[in-house]
Amino acid sequence: MTSRGSVQIGRLSAIAVALAVAVGSIVLPSADAAPAQELRWGPCPAIHDASPAARCATVQVPLDHAMPSGPTIDIMISRLPARDPGRRRGVLIGNPGGPGSDAIGMFSRLPVPDEMRDEWDLVGVQPRGLLSSTPLTCTPVSDSQQLALLTEGGALHRRRCAASTPAYLRTITTENTARDIEVVRRVLGVSKVSLYGISYGTLLMSTYATLFPRHTDRLVLDSAVNPALVWNGIPGSQTQAFKSRMNEMLVWIAKHDNIYHLGRTPLAVYRQWSAKIVAESGVPPSLAAPPAQVGDVPPGLRAVAQQYLAGVNLTAEARARVENLIATLTVPGMQSNSLLLSITRIAAPDRNKWAFVAMRINGRAQPKAEPDPEVVAILTSLQDLQSVIMCNENQMPAQPHQVPASVFLNGVVADVFDGPGLYYQSGMACAGAPAVTTPVAVTNNHLAVQPLQLQARDDPQTPYRESLAMHRLMGSHLITVGGGDHAQLGRSHPPLDRAIVEYLRTGTTTVTEVPEPPITASLTTPPTTGIGRL
């Protein structure tokens, strides 16, 4: 949530600065009679990067679920049929998070356990407003709108995205997406569906389970959010955790100096990283350097090493901020113009992306002159929907006393680590765009099967302490995962994969803790998909 131009609150390359979660509105009765729709399965649109084995179809759902006989919109769904029809156990619907992440290719992109692929039809339901599901049509932010983006971001996004279809924008809520899933269940002709939600998807799937408990079978909550923080409180809850995770990334790169040759201490790596950001944007980052170690002490100062380290470490944050501010005021540039800085922020929650960051620093992974049009389209769709849904559902009061700090961090120095939290906490993000719905109060009432929750202890994107709120509300069985990787599905982690499969098969598992998952990405070859395409 940074932007192009002088006010950096929406920049495409920093899009995933966002987060994970939402809620809904009024509870309506469910009609069990399947709508008279014939699913016509065919190849999925290439932009969604789905497996060739996946088939896609379009379902018509009410624009307004309170008016089931009124106008309709199109919702695209994808399906990977169970590979072993003789062992098929049912339908598992997934959502990868966001809000705004593309769901069509979710199960294609993630290497799910073989048993899941063999025994369940894996279905993605593309949320309303995203590509292929009656997408929102939003005009681009112009240079003349940069100040409005900072001072009345919510109102600006509503004007941008409601110009052609104002009634549609108000329906972009988590509850309506959950009700769309219920229509899909009926069209598929099954009495119950199992659900797998990642990050924001935990809110979406908990909302479905709250509204339609008798149609809910298994429910997996992977990296859950705290519903009480929606939305002004979510980015701020991530700020310090992301900074800590950034330091862990620098430690990891330093430990692999034999591969990346960026320095043997985190501070040495930071200096190389900072120099690259200066080369890309003209100014250094405002993020404080990691603590200096003995190896960072210049040879001539070894006799006073402890005093040197104390001085360097005590002034690290102040020096970073002052140097960034001076450069920002004297050089035509802003730190968020650095693609490396944005990618670093995006990559921090996932160790499988850390090698790519290291290769971007040392020049082994060169950026493309222009990002792929498909990537731009997917990220633009994500950003537009996210901007709308977060204000449509925002329930946390603004803190106006934070406005000056937010203006400085977002409008002056474009700090991608501290800025997003204050942008929302201050109320600037949704200024002029009050909520249009009241969230569904998620609960496990009337669920036949206890939900399963997976949570990494040091996850910066859905912090562990905040995730316990979902644990209490949904009465979930909690598996604590070592490390800090965000989202656990598809990490080729045998002990956790076995527990997930056991739960999906039986509705229970005795596993309560597993170690950190392995890194599965290549440490030497840049990726060709996902973040590596930027």
Backbone hydrogen bonds, N-H to C=O, Kabsch-Sander energy under -0.5 kcal/mol:
donor,donor_aa,acceptor,acceptor_aa,energy
2,T,9,I,-0.7
3,S,10,G,-0.9
8,Q,6,S,-0.8
8,Q,410,N,-1.1
9,I,7,V,-1.4
14,A,11,R,-1.6
15,I,12,L,-1.7
17,V,14,A,-2.3
18,A,15,I,-1.1
32,D,30,S,-0.6
37,Q,35,P,-2.3
39,L,37,Q,-0.6
41,W,39,L,-0.8
42,G,56,C,-2.1
44,C,54,A,-0.5
48,H,45,P,-1.8
49,D,46,A,-2.0
54,A,51,S,-1.7
55,R,79,R,-2.1
56,C,42,G,-3.5
57,A,77,I,-2.2
59,V,75,I,-3.0
61,V,73,I,-2.4
63,L,71,P,-3.0
64,D,71,P,-0.5
67,M,64,D,-2.4
70,G,67,M,-2.5
73,I,61,V,-2.6
75,I,59,V,-2.7
77,I,57,A,-2.8
78,S,124,G,-2.4
79,R,55,R,-2.2
80,L,122,L,-2.4
83,R,117,R,-1.9
84,D,118,D,-2.0
87,R,84,D,-2.3
88,R,85,P,-1.0
89,R,119,E,-4.3
90,G,119,E,-0.8
92,L,121,D,-3.0
93,I,91,V,-0.5
93,I,194,S,-2.9
94,G,123,V,-2.5
95,N,196,Y,-2.1
98,G,19,L,-0.6
100,G,97,G,-0.7
101,S,97,G,-1.6
106,M,103,A,-1.1
109,R,105,G,-2.6
110,L,106,M,-1.6
112,V,110,L,-2.0
116,M,113,P,-0.7
117,R,113,P,-2.0
118,D,114,D,-2.4
119,E,115,E,-2.2
120,W,116,M,-1.6
121,D,90,G,-2.7
122,L,80,L,-2.4
122,L,120,W,-0.7
123,V,92,L,-2.7
123,V,121,D,-0.7
124,G,78,S,-1.7
125,V,94,G,-0.8
126,Q,76,M,-2.5
126,Q,124,G,-0.6
129,G,133,S,-2.3
130,L,127,P,-1.8
133,S,130,L,-2.3
136,L,129,G,-2.4
138,C,136,L,-0.7
139,T,160,R,-1.5
142,S,140,P,-0.6
145,Q,142,S,-1.5
146,Q,143,D,-1.3
149,L,145,Q,-2.2
150,L,146,Q,-1.2
151,T,147,L,-2.4
152,E,148,A,-2.9
153,G,428,M,-1.1
154,G,428,M,-0.6
155,A,431,A,-2.3
156,L,152,E,-2.4
157,H,153,G,-2.4
158,R,154,G,-2.1
159,R,155,A,-2.3
160,R,156,L,-2.7
161,C,157,H,-2.3
162,A,158,R,-1.3
163,A,159,R,-0.7
168,Y,165,T,-0.6
169,L,165,T,-1.4
170,R,166,P,-0.9
171,T,168,Y,-1.8
172,I,169,L,-1.5
173,T,171,T,-1.9
174,T,23,V,-0.9
175,E,23,V,-0.9
177,T,173,T,-1.8
178,A,174,T,-2.5
179,R,175,E,-2.3
180,D,176,N,-2.1
181,I,177,T,-1.9
182,E,178,A,-1.6
183,V,179,R,-1.8
184,V,180,D,-2.2
185,R,181,I,-2.6
186,R,182,E,-2.0
187,V,183,V,-2.5
188,L,184,V,-2.5
189,G,185,R,-0.8
189,G,186,R,-0.6
190,V,185,R,-1.6
193,V,215,H,-2.5
194,S,91,V,-2.8
195,L,218,R,-2.5
196,Y,93,I,-2.8
197,G,220,V,-2.5
198,I,95,N,-2.3
199,S,222,D,-2.6
201,G,198,I,-2.9
202,T,199,S,-2.4
203,L,199,S,-0.6
203,L,200,Y,-1.2
204,L,200,Y,-1.8
205,M,201,G,-2.9
206,S,202,T,-1.7
207,T,203,L,-2.2
208,Y,204,L,-2.2
209,A,205,M,-2.5
210,T,206,S,-2.0
211,L,207,T,-2.3
212,F,208,Y,-3.1
215,H,212,F,-1.3
216,T,213,P,-1.3
217,D,193,V,-2.7
217,D,215,H,-0.5
220,V,195,L,-2.8
221,L,219,L,-0.5
221,L,452,L,-3.5
222,D,197,G,-3.0
222,D,220,V,-0.7
223,S,221,L,-0.7
223,S,454,L,-3.0
229,L,226,N,-2.0
230,V,227,P,-1.4
233,G,229,L,-1.8
234,I,229,L,-0.9
234,I,231,W,-1.6
237,S,233,G,-1.3
237,S,234,I,-0.5
238,Q,234,I,-0.6
238,Q,235,P,-1.2
239,T,235,P,-0.7
239,T,236,G,-0.6
242,F,238,Q,-2.5
243,K,239,T,-1.8
244,S,240,Q,-2.3
245,R,241,A,-2.2
246,M,242,F,-2.2
247,N,243,K,-1.8
248,E,244,S,-1.8
249,M,245,R,-2.0
250,L,246,M,-2.0
251,V,247,N,-2.2
252,W,248,E,-2.3
253,I,249,M,-2.5
254,A,250,L,-2.2
255,K,251,V,-2.0
256,H,252,W,-0.9
256,H,253,I,-0.7
257,D,254,A,-1.3
259,I,256,H,-1.9
260,Y,256,H,-2.2
261,H,257,D,-1.9
269,V,265,T,-2.0
270,Y,266,P,-2.7
271,R,267,L,-2.2
272,Q,268,A,-1.5
273,W,269,V,-2.7
274,S,270,Y,-3.3
275,A,271,R,-2.2
276,K,272,Q,-1.7
277,I,273,W,-1.9
278,V,274,S,-2.4
279,A,275,A,-2.1
280,E,276,K,-1.7
281,S,277,I,-2.8
282,G,278,V,-2.4
296,D,293,Q,-2.3
297,V,294,V,-1.7
301,L,298,P,-2.3
302,R,299,P,-1.3
304,V,301,L,-1.3
305,A,302,R,-1.4
308,Y,304,V,-2.5
309,L,305,A,-2.8
310,A,306,Q,-2.5
311,G,307,Q,-2.3
312,V,308,Y,-2.6
313,N,309,L,-2.7
314,L,310,A,-2.3
315,T,311,G,-1.3
316,A,313,N,-0.6
319,R,315,T,-2.8
320,A,316,A,-2.2
321,R,317,E,-2.3
322,V,318,A,-2.6
323,E,319,R,-2.8
324,N,320,A,-2.0
325,L,321,R,-2.5
326,I,322,V,-2.7
327,A,323,E,-2.0
328,T,324,N,-2.7
329,L,325,L,-2.2
330,T,326,I,-1.2
331,V,327,A,-2.6
333,G,331,V,-2.1
337,N,334,M,-2.1
338,S,335,Q,-2.0
339,L,337,N,-0.6
342,S,338,S,-1.6
343,I,339,L,-2.7
344,T,340,L,-2.6
345,R,341,L,-2.0
346,I,342,S,-2.1
347,A,343,I,-2.7
348,A,344,T,-1.5
350,D,347,A,-2.2
353,K,350,D,-2.2
354,W,351,R,-1.0
355,A,351,R,-0.6
357,V,353,K,-1.7
358,A,354,W,-2.3
359,M,355,A,-2.3
360,R,356,F,-1.8
361,I,357,V,-2.0
362,N,358,A,-2.3
364,R,359,M,-1.0
365,A,359,M,-2.4
366,Q,364,R,-0.7
372,D,533,R,-0.7
376,V,372,D,-2.3
377,A,373,P,-2.5
378,I,374,E,-2.4
379,L,375,V,-2.7
380,T,376,V,-2.6
381,S,377,A,-2.2
382,L,378,I,-2.2
383,Q,379,L,-2.8
384,D,380,T,-2.6
385,L,381,S,-2.3
386,Q,382,L,-2.8
387,S,383,Q,-2.5
388,V,384,D,-1.6
389,I,385,L,-3.0
390,M,386,Q,-2.2
391,C,387,S,-0.8
392,N,388,V,-2.6
393,E,389,I,-1.8
395,Q,230,V,-1.4
399,Q,425,Q,-2.5
402,Q,399,Q,-2.7
403,V,400,P,-2.0
406,S,402,Q,-2.4
407,V,403,V,-3.0
408,F,404,P,-2.2
409,L,405,A,-2.8
410,N,406,S,-2.6
411,G,406,S,-0.6
411,G,407,V,-2.0
412,V,407,V,-0.8
412,V,408,F,-1.2
413,V,408,F,-2.4
415,D,409,L,-3.1
416,V,414,A,-0.7
419,G,415,D,-1.8
422,L,418,D,-1.3
423,Y,419,G,-2.4
424,Y,420,P,-1.7
425,Q,421,G,-2.8
426,S,422,L,-2.3
427,G,424,Y,-1.3
428,M,423,Y,-0.6
429,A,423,Y,-2.0
431,A,428,M,-1.0
433,A,430,C,-2.3
436,V,392,N,-2.1
437,T,392,N,-1.2
442,V,440,V,-1.1
444,N,473,L,-0.9
447,L,444,N,-2.0
452,L,219,L,-2.7
453,Q,477,H,-3.1
454,L,221,L,-2.6
455,Q,479,I,-2.3
457,R,481,V,-2.7
458,D,483,G,-2.8
459,D,456,A,-1.2
467,S,463,P,-2.1
468,L,464,Y,-1.1
468,L,465,R,-0.6
469,A,466,E,-1.5
470,M,466,E,-0.5
470,M,467,S,-0.7
471,H,467,S,-1.6
472,R,468,L,-2.1
473,L,469,A,-2.5
474,M,470,M,-2.8
475,G,471,H,-0.7
476,S,471,H,-1.2
477,H,451,P,-2.9
478,L,476,S,-0.6
479,I,453,Q,-2.8
480,T,478,L,-0.6
480,T,512,T,-2.5
481,V,455,Q,-2.9
482,G,514,V,-1.8
486,H,349,P,-2.2
491,R,488,Q,-1.1
496,L,493,H,-0.8
497,D,493,H,-3.1
498,R,494,P,-2.6
499,A,495,P,-1.3
500,I,496,L,-2.6
501,V,497,D,-2.5
502,E,498,R,-2.6
503,Y,499,A,-2.4
504,L,500,I,-2.7
505,R,501,V,-2.3
506,T,502,E,-2.8
507,G,503,Y,-3.0
508,T,502,E,-0.6
514,V,480,T,-2.3
520,T,518,P,-0.6
532,G,529,T,-1.5
533,R,530,G,-2.0
534,L,531,I,-1.7
